[in-house]
Structure formats: structure tokens, C-alpha cells
Amino acid sequence: MRRRLGRLIPLCVVVLLMVTLAALGAEKPKYGGVLRVATTTSVPTLDPMVVTHIATREVGMHIFESLITFDENFGVVPMLAESWDISPDGRVYTFYLRRGVPFHNGKEMKAEDVWASVVRFLEVSPRKGELANLEEVKIVDDYTVAFRLSQPTGPFLAALANPIAQLAIMPREAVEGKAARQAEIIGTGPYKFVEWIPDRHVKVVRFPEYEPIDMPTSGFGGYKAAYIDEILFIPVPEPGARVAGLEASDYDFADFLPAINVPDLMDQPGLILDSLMPYTWPVIYFNFARSFGSHKLRQAVQAGLDLDEIMIASSDGAGRLDPGMYFKEQVWNSQVGIDLYNQKDLDKAKALMKEANYAGEEIIVVTNTDYEYMYKAAIVLEQQLKKIGFNVKLVVLDWPGSLDVRKDLDKWDIFFSSHSTRFDPSANDFYFKPETTFFAYDNPEMVKHLKQGMDSTAFEDRYRAYEEAQRIFYEDVAMIKLYDLGIWQGWQKYVKDYRPWVMLNFNSVWLDK
């Protein structure tokens, strides 16, 4: 069957609607200007396929595009593919590419570029396990590419559309034979990459030849325009500096504003404040290659933590407790494991520690200052672990520095991070599979249920599989979810048509100045 999703309103109608609105007094977008965006941290890399970090994808979504993407209802819609067919047996997906789409180097996107991008994704991406059932990628002609699966696979389209460790379509010569973090930063998006100066900024500029898709704007999909001449993504780890810079108009947009400053900022007539909830859930990873290979010791931490205290201290009032691995707003949310979530049982924790024969070994907890909520949560966690009886050493770095430490399993025991919106549960599979995990996790029962979720095509079957995975998540203490976190964002009133949704997105945003 042919999927031509979202092609409900021709682009000419969209343009006509914009003209009509302008005639009725609505503001007409303008070209030009520089947008200065204060973010929380530096990007660890701009190679879109190789990391799951939000800093990379928030910049990358302006540069890169994928075959398909998600609309605001989390449905899959076309992006670089204009449509696709699915064979009756559910094993062959044939994508028909849009014609005349240029890369930033001037080359037209064709099927060979899709083929090369997929091949590299399967070599370097932490999400490559989501395409484990992919047997062949075949170039049918310049504008047609077919994917053959070994069996029907429920999350296949979601895996192609996922912006996390994005399967971005890049020129064949930019990716072929390129190791992780070595790809040339060339995409098809509204903005093209110009410059990355670590700890200073990433600069992207308008791509005049950008070809938007003929669809209504929705979520990450549909019509997009590059109105701004230049966007600077400026890492400003200190929250107070983001607030002061926004107030002084040094920044046009500031991310992750402390809730305590929001009332005062709202009183300033030149600023707009809005919330994005849910945004992410803070998490602590255990290193299974060191002390926390002990199940009893992980259970001790799980039993003893007071998540209310951690949330109050670190969320600035923008948190909520919920055990779900997926947000309440998502169809995948489940309350399985709630009896093991936020137990606050110090006596149970101490008893489990004793059963684990813990002998005072040093527990290295790694956090960072770029994400203030992680830093604040770690301060409280350190004190709670000491109350349980752990010998704790807290290591505080910037975000890129903490990621460098995480690579070496000899250097840490607990690591702070967070999980942003997962559009499909399969996007979490890589954490728990032995071949892709970065913290030495290995549980065959977990893998069994993840495989069931991957192999099933009916929603009900997939939901049950991932609910079982969440049960193991808590019973095995694979990691510990702390709470759901929302954030505040602020921008100058001359920044037009920005709408908070999932993550930073300045496509179709313009400046009235």
C-alpha cells in the first residue's frame, strides 16, 4: 500500500493562507538577522548519527533531514521521501524520494546517498540495533530505494524517523568509509553548517537553495523556511548568565531558565516566557563492570533514595514524580514498577547493603555543571548515599568532560544523565543490549522482551512487551529514573513564530527587528 501521509493541503494553499492572513493584519515573516541562542552546553560532536545527546540533535535538526519524521501527534510523515509502499507481507518498504532536493554542497540528493547513509548508520550508530532486522538496502533507481527486512518489524518507520542519533541523509562522499565523528557536516536542511568553535559557538547560516516539502507544518515535519541569516548556538552553562544575558538582550533566546527567575522575567515587557513540559527525565546509570554489578547493591540504592528530596532540590519546581519510562502524555506510559519507585526506606537499603557484603569501596559519582539539575541532584544524591553507608566520591566536570569519563568503565560507578522524549520505546533498546550498552548491562530476559517489542507489529503486543521490559527495569535496577522534568524557555518579543515542542527548533522562526 502506498503511504502519502500528510499531503492534505497543497503548498500553494499554505502560501495563499499566509497572504490572506497578512492582508487581515497578521505579521508577514521577514528575512534577515542573527539569532543568538543561549544553550546549556557545548555539542560533543556535530556528526548526527553517532551520539544520543540532545545538544547535538538540537543543532543538527536545522542542518540535517531524514527520509521521514514525526508530526506534532507523533505520527510518521514524509520528509526527504515523498511517499512509500509496504509490501503485503510487511517485509519490504519502498521509498520514493523527492526530486530536486539539494545538499548543502550543491549535489542533488539521490538513492545512492540514502544507501550510503544507512550503511554508515549500521556501522556507527548507538541505535543500530533498531535496524537489526534489516537485510538489504537496494537502489532501485535514482529516486527509489527499497529496504528488505528479515521479518515484519513494528518500530521500523519510527527508527528511520527518530531524531535521536538521527539517520540523517548525507552525501555518499560525506559518509562512505567515515568513522564515528568523522563525517562531513553536510545535509539538506534549511541551514548549513559554517563553524564550530568549542565552548564558544556553533554557527549555521541560511541555505538559500533549501527545498521545503509540500505539506502543512506539524512537529518536525511539513513546510519549513530559513528566514534568519545566521544562528549562533552559544553554550552558556551557568543559568544565571543565561538569565542576565536574556535580560540585557545579549541573547535573543535562552534555554533552560531557572524557575525561580521566571516571575521576574515575565514582568519584563520585551520578553516572552513559556514552559516545555515534559522535557526529559533525569536518570542515574550504574556501571555494571564495577561494584554495581551486584544486584543487592543496586537494590540498596533503589530502596534508600528519597526522590522527593532530589526533585525538590534540583527541579526548581518544574518536576513531577512518575515511574513510567515514557511520559504520561504518551500512549506507552505504564505504572509497572511503582512499588519499587521512590521507596525512601533507609533500613531496607542498609540491610541490602549488608547482604551485598559492601566493605566500604569508593563509589565514584560523576555529574556535570552544564546541566544544573544534574549537578543539584548529584549533591543531594551524594548525601543520601552517605546516609545509607556508601563511601562516595563526587566528580564534577562539564558535560563533554563527563562523557569522556563515561567511556572508561574503570573510572566511574554512577553517572548522571537524562532521557528526553522517546518517540518509540525501541529508541531505548540500545541501553539494555550487551552489544550497544555503555555501562556493561547484560540481562537475557530484558533482551527477550525488547525483541518481542521489535518483532511485533500490533500496538497491544508491543505495549505488553515494553511493559515487561519496564518491570525488569525496576526489578533488576537497570538504572534509576529520578523524576519528570519540565523547563522554561525565554525569548525576545522580536523573535517570531517560536513554539516550544520537544526540543529547540528555529526552522520557520523569523526576527522582527
C-alpha positions as CSV (number, residue, x, y, z in Angstrom):
1,M,0.0,0.0,0.0
2,R,1.2,3.5,-0.8
3,R,1.7,5.8,2.1
4,R,1.5,9.5,1.2
5,L,0.8,10.9,4.6
6,G,0.1,14.5,5.4
7,R,-0.3,15.7,1.8
8,L,-3.7,17.2,2.7
9,I,-3.0,20.8,1.8
10,P,-1.0,21.8,-1.3
11,L,1.8,24.3,-0.6
12,C,0.0,26.8,-2.8
13,V,-2.9,26.8,-0.4
14,V,-0.5,27.3,2.5
15,V,1.0,30.3,0.7
16,L,-2.4,31.7,-0.1
17,L,-3.4,31.3,3.5
18,M,-0.3,33.2,4.6
19,V,-1.1,36.0,2.1
20,T,-4.7,36.1,3.4
21,L,-3.6,36.3,7.0
22,A,-1.2,39.1,6.1
23,A,-4.0,41.0,4.5
24,L,-6.0,40.6,7.7
25,G,-3.3,42.1,9.8
26,A,-1.2,39.0,10.7
27,E,2.6,39.6,10.7
28,K,4.4,38.6,7.5
29,P,7.7,36.8,8.0
30,K,10.9,38.8,7.2
31,Y,14.3,37.6,6.1
32,G,17.5,38.6,7.8
33,G,19.2,39.0,11.1
34,V,21.3,36.9,13.5
35,L,19.7,34.8,16.2
36,R,21.8,34.3,19.3
37,V,20.7,31.2,21.2
38,A,22.0,30.6,24.8
39,T,22.1,26.8,25.3
40,T,23.2,24.9,28.3
41,T,26.2,23.0,27.0
42,S,28.6,22.6,24.1
43,V,27.9,19.9,21.5
44,P,30.2,16.9,21.9
45,T,30.1,16.4,18.1
46,L,28.0,17.5,15.1
47,D,28.1,14.1,13.5
48,P,24.3,13.4,13.8
49,M,24.4,9.6,13.8
50,V,26.9,8.7,16.5
51,V,25.6,10.2,19.8
52,T,22.2,10.5,21.5
53,H,23.0,13.8,23.2
54,I,20.3,16.5,22.8
55,A,22.8,19.2,22.2
56,T,23.9,17.5,19.0
57,R,20.4,16.9,17.7
58,E,19.1,20.4,18.6
59,V,21.7,21.9,16.3
60,G,21.6,19.1,13.8
61,M,17.9,19.3,13.1
62,H,18.5,22.6,11.4
63,I,21.2,21.1,9.2
64,F,20.0,17.5,8.5
65,E,16.9,15.8,7.4
66,S,15.8,12.1,7.3
67,L,13.6,10.1,5.0
68,I,10.7,10.5,7.3
69,T,10.0,12.3,10.6
70,F,7.4,12.9,13.3
71,D,4.5,15.3,13.2
72,E,3.1,17.0,16.4
73,N,0.9,14.0,17.1
74,F,4.0,11.7,16.9
75,G,2.8,10.2,13.7
76,V,5.3,9.4,10.9
77,V,5.2,11.7,7.9
78,P,7.4,12.2,4.8
79,M,10.5,14.4,4.8
80,L,13.0,13.6,2.1
81,A,10.9,10.7,0.9
82,E,7.6,11.9,-0.6
83,S,5.9,8.6,-0.1
84,W,6.4,4.9,0.5
85,D,4.9,1.4,-0.2
86,I,4.8,-1.5,2.2
87,S,4.6,-5.0,0.7
88,P,1.7,-7.2,1.7
89,D,4.0,-9.4,3.9
90,G,5.3,-6.3,5.8
91,R,8.9,-7.1,4.9
92,V,9.7,-4.6,2.0
93,Y,9.4,-0.9,2.4
94,T,10.0,1.1,-0.9
95,F,10.6,4.8,-0.5
96,Y,10.1,7.3,-3.4
97,L,12.4,10.2,-3.0
98,R,11.6,13.8,-3.6
99,R,13.3,15.1,-6.7
100,G,15.5,18.2,-6.9
101,V,16.4,18.3,-3.2
102,P,19.9,19.8,-3.0
103,F,22.6,19.1,-0.4
104,H,24.5,22.0,1.0
105,N,27.4,21.2,-1.3
106,G,25.1,21.6,-4.3
107,K,24.7,18.0,-5.2
108,E,21.2,16.6,-5.7
109,M,20.1,14.0,-3.2
110,K,19.6,10.6,-4.7
111,A,19.1,6.9,-3.8
112,E,22.9,6.3,-3.6
113,D,23.1,8.9,-0.8
114,V,20.3,7.1,1.2
115,W,22.1,3.8,0.7
116,A,25.4,5.1,1.9
117,S,23.8,6.9,4.9
118,V,22.1,3.7,6.0
119,V,25.2,1.7,5.7
120,R,27.2,4.1,7.8
121,F,24.4,4.3,10.4
122,L,24.5,0.5,10.8
123,E,28.3,0.8,11.5
124,V,28.5,3.7,13.9
125,S,25.1,4.5,15.5
126,P,24.2,3.5,19.1
127,R,20.7,2.9,17.7
128,K,21.9,0.4,15.0
129,G,20.2,-2.4,16.9
130,E,16.8,-0.9,16.0
131,L,17.5,-2.0,12.4
132,A,18.7,-5.5,13.4
133,N,16.1,-7.0,11.1
134,L,17.2,-5.0,8.0
135,E,18.6,-7.5,5.5
136,E,19.2,-5.3,2.4
137,V,19.0,-1.7,1.2
138,K,18.6,-1.7,-2.6
139,I,18.9,1.2,-5.0
140,V,16.0,0.7,-7.4
141,D,16.7,3.8,-9.4
142,D,18.0,7.4,-8.7
143,Y,14.8,8.3,-6.8
144,T,13.7,4.9,-5.4
145,V,15.2,2.8,-2.6
146,A,13.9,-0.4,-1.1
147,F,14.5,-1.8,2.4
148,R,14.1,-5.5,2.8
149,L,13.5,-6.9,6.4
150,S,14.0,-10.4,7.6
151,Q,10.6,-10.2,9.2
152,P,7.8,-7.7,9.9
153,T,9.1,-5.1,12.4
154,G,6.8,-2.8,14.4
155,P,9.1,0.1,15.0
156,F,10.9,0.2,11.6
157,L,9.4,3.5,10.5
158,A,9.9,5.0,13.9
159,A,13.6,4.0,13.8
160,L,14.1,5.8,10.5
161,A,12.2,8.9,11.7
162,N,13.9,9.1,15.2
163,P,15.8,12.4,15.6
164,I,17.9,10.8,18.4
165,A,21.2,9.6,16.8
166,Q,19.5,10.6,13.6
167,L,19.6,8.5,10.5
168,A,20.4,11.7,8.6
169,I,20.6,11.5,4.8
170,M,24.0,12.9,3.8
171,P,26.0,12.8,0.6
172,R,27.6,9.5,-0.2
173,E,31.1,11.1,-0.3
174,A,30.5,12.7,3.1
175,V,29.8,9.4,4.9
176,E,31.2,6.5,2.9
177,G,34.1,4.9,4.9
178,K,33.9,7.7,7.6
179,A,34.4,6.6,11.2
180,A,32.4,7.9,14.1
181,R,32.6,11.7,14.4
182,Q,34.4,11.9,11.0
183,A,31.5,12.6,8.7
184,E,31.4,15.8,6.7
185,I,28.7,18.1,8.1
186,I,26.6,18.3,5.0
187,G,22.8,18.0,5.0
188,T,19.7,19.1,3.2
189,G,18.2,21.2,5.9
190,P,17.2,24.9,6.0
191,Y,20.5,25.9,7.5
192,K,24.0,24.8,6.6
193,F,27.0,24.4,8.9
194,V,29.7,27.0,8.9
195,E,31.7,27.0,12.1
196,W,32.1,25.2,15.4
197,I,34.4,26.7,18.0
198,P,34.1,24.5,21.1
199,D,32.9,26.3,24.2
200,R,32.2,29.4,22.1
201,H,29.5,28.7,19.4
202,V,28.2,26.7,16.6
203,K,27.3,28.8,13.6
204,V,24.8,27.9,10.9
205,V,23.6,30.1,8.0
206,R,20.6,30.2,5.8
207,F,20.7,27.8,2.8
208,P,19.1,29.8,0.0
209,E,18.5,26.7,-2.2
210,Y,16.6,24.8,0.5
211,E,13.6,22.9,-0.9
212,P,10.7,22.6,1.6
213,I,8.3,19.8,1.4
214,D,4.8,20.5,0.1
215,M,3.0,19.7,3.3
216,P,1.5,21.7,6.2
217,T,3.9,22.4,9.1
218,S,3.5,19.9,12.0
219,G,6.0,18.9,14.6
220,F,9.3,18.2,12.9
221,G,7.6,17.7,9.6
222,G,6.0,19.7,6.8
223,Y,6.9,23.1,5.4
224,K,10.0,24.8,6.8
225,A,11.7,28.0,5.9
226,A,15.0,29.6,6.7
227,Y,14.3,33.3,7.4
228,I,17.2,34.1,9.6
229,D,20.6,34.8,8.0
230,E,22.6,33.2,10.8
231,I,22.0,31.3,14.0
232,L,24.6,31.1,16.8
233,F,24.2,28.3,19.3
234,I,26.2,29.7,22.3
235,P,26.9,27.4,25.2
236,V,26.2,29.2,28.5
237,P,26.4,26.6,31.3
238,E,25.7,29.0,34.1
239,P,21.9,29.5,34.5
240,G,22.3,33.0,36.0
241,A,24.4,34.0,33.0
242,R,21.6,32.9,30.6
243,V,19.1,34.9,32.6
244,A,21.3,38.0,32.7
245,G,22.1,37.7,29.0
246,L,18.5,37.5,28.1
247,E,17.6,40.5,30.2
248,A,20.4,42.5,28.7
249,S,19.5,41.5,25.2
250,D,22.9,39.8,24.7
251,Y,20.9,36.7,23.8
252,D,17.7,36.6,21.7
253,F,16.7,33.2,23.1
254,A,17.7,31.4,26.3
255,D,17.1,27.8,27.1
256,F,16.6,26.1,30.5
257,L,15.8,29.2,32.6
258,P,15.6,28.7,36.4
259,A,12.0,28.6,37.6
260,I,12.9,31.0,40.4
261,N,13.7,33.7,37.8
262,V,10.6,33.2,35.7
263,P,8.2,35.6,37.6
264,D,10.6,38.5,37.3
265,L,11.3,37.7,33.6
266,M,7.6,37.6,32.9
267,D,7.2,41.1,34.2
268,Q,9.6,42.4,31.6
269,P,7.6,43.7,28.6
270,G,10.3,42.9,26.0
271,L,10.4,39.1,26.8
272,I,8.2,36.1,26.2
273,L,8.4,33.1,28.6
274,D,6.9,29.7,28.0
275,S,7.2,26.2,29.5
276,L,8.0,22.9,27.9
277,M,6.6,20.0,30.0
278,P,7.6,17.2,29.9
279,Y,11.1,17.7,28.6
280,T,13.2,15.0,30.0
281,W,13.7,12.6,32.9
282,P,16.9,12.7,34.9
283,V,18.5,9.3,35.4
284,I,21.5,7.7,37.1
285,Y,23.3,4.9,35.3
286,F,25.1,2.1,37.2
287,N,28.4,0.8,36.0
288,F,27.8,-3.0,35.9
289,A,31.6,-3.6,35.4
290,R,32.4,-2.4,38.9
291,S,30.8,-2.5,42.3
292,F,27.2,-2.2,41.0
293,G,27.5,-5.5,39.2
294,S,26.0,-6.6,42.5
295,H,22.2,-6.7,42.3
296,K,21.8,-6.3,46.0
297,L,23.9,-3.2,46.0
298,R,21.8,-1.6,43.2
299,Q,18.7,-2.6,45.2
300,A,20.2,-0.8,48.2
301,V,20.4,2.4,46.3
302,Q,17.0,2.0,44.8
303,A,15.4,1.4,48.3
304,G,17.2,4.2,50.1
305,L,16.8,7.1,47.7
306,D,14.3,9.9,48.6
307,L,13.3,11.1,45.1
308,D,11.0,13.8,46.5
309,E,14.0,15.4,48.1
310,I,16.1,15.1,45.0
311,M,13.4,16.5,42.8
312,I,12.6,19.5,45.1
313,A,16.3,20.4,45.3
314,S,17.1,20.1,41.6
315,S,13.9,20.8,39.5
316,D,13.2,24.4,40.6
317,G,9.5,23.4,41.0
318,A,9.3,22.1,37.4
319,G,9.3,18.4,38.3
320,R,6.8,15.6,38.9
321,L,7.2,12.0,40.2
322,D,6.2,9.2,37.9
323,P,7.7,5.7,37.4
324,G,7.0,5.5,33.7
325,M,9.9,5.1,31.3
326,Y,7.6,7.1,28.9
327,F,5.8,10.3,29.8
328,K,2.2,10.3,31.0
329,E,1.3,12.2,27.8
330,Q,2.4,9.2,25.7
331,V,0.5,6.1,24.8
332,W,3.4,4.0,26.1
333,N,3.2,5.2,29.7
334,S,2.9,2.4,32.3
335,Q,2.9,2.3,36.1
336,V,4.5,-1.1,36.3
337,G,7.3,-1.0,39.0
338,I,5.7,1.8,41.0
339,D,6.1,-0.3,44.2
340,L,9.9,-0.1,43.7
341,Y,9.9,3.6,42.8
342,N,10.8,6.2,45.4
343,Q,10.7,3.7,48.4
344,K,12.6,6.0,50.8
345,D,13.3,3.0,53.1
346,L,16.7,3.6,54.7
347,D,16.5,0.4,56.9
348,K,15.9,-1.8,53.8
349,A,18.7,-0.1,52.0
350,K,21.2,-0.8,54.8
351,A,20.1,-4.4,55.1
352,L,20.5,-4.9,51.3
353,M,24.0,-3.3,51.5
354,K,24.9,-5.7,54.3
355,E,23.7,-8.7,52.2
356,A,25.8,-7.4,49.4
357,N,28.9,-7.6,51.6
358,Y,29.8,-4.0,50.8
359,A,33.1,-3.3,52.5
360,G,33.5,0.5,52.0
361,E,34.7,0.5,48.5
362,E,34.8,4.0,47.0
363,I,31.8,4.8,44.9
364,I,32.6,7.4,42.2
365,V,29.6,9.5,41.2
366,V,30.1,11.6,38.0
367,T,27.9,14.7,37.3
368,N,28.3,17.9,35.4
369,T,27.8,21.7,35.8
370,D,26.4,22.3,32.3
371,Y,23.0,20.9,33.3
372,E,22.3,22.5,36.7
373,Y,19.5,20.0,37.6
374,M,22.0,17.1,37.3
375,Y,24.5,18.9,39.4
376,K,22.0,19.8,42.1
377,A,20.6,16.3,42.1
378,A,24.0,14.8,42.5
379,I,24.7,16.9,45.6
380,V,21.6,15.5,47.2
381,L,22.3,12.0,46.0
382,E,25.8,12.1,47.5
383,Q,24.4,12.9,50.9
384,Q,21.7,10.3,50.7
385,L,24.2,7.6,49.6
386,K,26.4,8.5,52.6
387,K,23.4,8.1,54.9
388,I,22.9,4.6,53.5
389,G,26.6,3.9,54.3
390,F,28.4,4.3,50.9
391,N,31.9,5.8,50.7
392,V,31.1,8.4,48.0
393,K,33.5,10.5,45.8
394,L,31.7,13.1,43.8
395,V,33.4,14.1,40.5
396,V,32.1,17.3,38.9
397,L,33.0,18.1,35.3
398,D,31.5,19.9,32.3
399,W,29.2,17.8,30.1
400,P,31.8,16.9,27.4
401,G,34.3,16.1,30.1
402,S,31.8,13.8,31.9
403,L,31.1,11.9,28.7
404,D,34.9,11.3,28.2
405,V,35.0,9.8,31.7
406,R,31.9,7.6,30.9
407,K,33.8,5.9,28.1
408,D,36.2,4.3,30.6
409,L,34.4,1.8,32.8
410,D,37.3,1.9,35.2
411,K,36.6,5.5,36.2
412,W,33.0,5.7,37.5
413,D,30.3,3.9,39.3
414,I,27.3,6.2,39.0
415,F,26.7,8.6,36.1
416,F,24.1,11.4,35.8
417,S,22.2,11.9,32.5
418,S,18.6,12.4,31.3
419,H,16.3,10.8,28.8
420,S,14.4,13.2,26.6
421,T,11.2,12.3,24.6
422,R,11.4,8.8,23.1
423,F,9.1,8.7,20.2
424,D,9.0,4.9,20.2
425,P,10.2,2.6,23.0
426,S,12.7,0.9,20.7
427,A,14.8,4.1,20.9
428,N,15.8,2.9,24.4
429,D,16.8,-0.6,23.4
430,F,20.5,0.2,23.0
431,Y,20.9,0.9,26.7
432,F,20.0,-2.7,27.5
433,K,21.6,-4.8,24.8
434,P,25.1,-6.1,25.5
435,E,26.4,-5.1,22.1
436,T,25.3,-1.5,22.4
437,T,25.2,-0.6,26.1
438,F,27.9,1.7,27.5
439,F,27.5,0.5,31.1
440,A,28.1,-3.2,30.7
441,Y,24.4,-4.3,31.2
442,D,23.6,-7.8,30.2
443,N,20.2,-9.4,31.0
444,P,18.9,-12.0,28.5
445,E,15.3,-11.7,29.9
446,M,15.4,-8.0,29.1
447,V,16.7,-8.7,25.6
448,K,13.9,-11.2,25.1
449,H,11.2,-8.7,25.7
450,L,12.9,-6.0,23.7
451,K,13.0,-8.4,20.8
452,Q,9.3,-9.1,21.2
453,G,8.7,-5.3,21.1
454,M,10.8,-5.1,18.0
455,D,9.3,-8.1,16.2
456,S,5.6,-7.3,16.9
457,T,3.6,-5.1,14.6
458,A,0.4,-4.8,16.7
459,F,0.4,-1.9,19.3
460,E,-1.1,-4.1,22.0
461,D,1.6,-6.7,21.7
462,R,4.3,-4.1,21.6
463,Y,2.9,-2.4,24.7
464,R,2.9,-5.6,26.7
465,A,6.5,-6.3,25.6
466,Y,7.7,-2.9,26.7
467,E,5.7,-3.1,29.9
468,E,7.6,-6.3,30.7
469,A,10.8,-4.5,29.9
470,Q,9.8,-1.8,32.4
471,R,9.1,-4.5,35.0
472,I,12.7,-5.8,34.6
473,F,14.0,-2.2,34.6
474,Y,12.8,-1.9,38.2
475,E,13.3,-5.5,39.4
476,D,16.8,-5.7,38.0
477,V,17.6,-2.0,38.9
478,A,19.0,-1.5,35.4
479,M,19.2,2.3,36.1
480,I,17.2,4.6,38.3
481,K,14.7,7.2,37.0
482,L,14.5,10.2,39.3
483,Y,11.6,12.3,38.1
484,D,10.0,14.0,35.0
485,L,11.4,17.5,34.4
486,G,9.9,20.4,32.6
487,I,11.9,23.5,31.6
488,W,11.3,27.2,31.0
489,Q,12.4,29.0,27.9
490,G,12.6,32.7,27.2
491,W,13.0,34.9,24.1
492,Q,12.8,38.5,23.0
493,K,9.5,39.6,21.6
494,Y,11.0,40.3,18.2
495,V,11.7,36.5,17.8
496,K,8.6,35.4,16.0
497,D,6.8,32.1,15.5
498,Y,8.8,30.1,18.0
499,R,6.7,27.3,19.6
500,P,8.0,25.1,22.4
501,W,7.8,21.4,21.4
502,V,10.0,18.5,22.4
503,M,13.3,20.4,21.7
504,L,14.8,23.6,20.2
505,N,13.6,24.2,16.7
506,F,14.1,27.6,14.9
507,N,13.1,26.4,11.4
508,S,10.5,29.0,10.2
509,V,11.3,31.4,13.0
510,W,12.0,35.0,12.0
511,L,13.1,38.2,13.5
512,D,11.1,41.4,13.5
513,K,13.9,43.9,14.1
